[in-house]
């Protein structure tokens, strides 16, 4: 199938298989990674499956199986590139439904006014003295 065909260049959202004869694995990886999409992929190999799978630009990759990653609900399911908006399943999938937020509360007044509008030049001098005492050369 020509590299510029829609089935090769676009995301098809179907069980589509394109076949191209390549001279070696490096060219196969180059072609597979030459897309803006990267939902899932599969590598079939007798000896180098894991090595090739690590180098394949996709959010999920099966080795010697079609979509075995979909059968493990604890694994994150999602892609990269233009296929990479969000994850479902596993801890990464749970994070998609969370909104991290940091909240702090001042529990006491600082002895040195460093981050207030009422800071005076004497506060700056005191801060410099404390820094020299703690971190200066001895």
Buried (B, 14 or more C-beta within 10 A) or exposed (E): EEEEEEEBBEBEEEEEEEEEEEEEBEEBBEBBBEBEBBBBBBBEEEEEBEEBBEBBBBBBBBBEEEEBBBEEEEBBBBBBBEBBEEBEBBEBBEEEEEEEEEEEEEEEEEEBBEEEEEEEEEBEEBBEEEEEEEEEEE
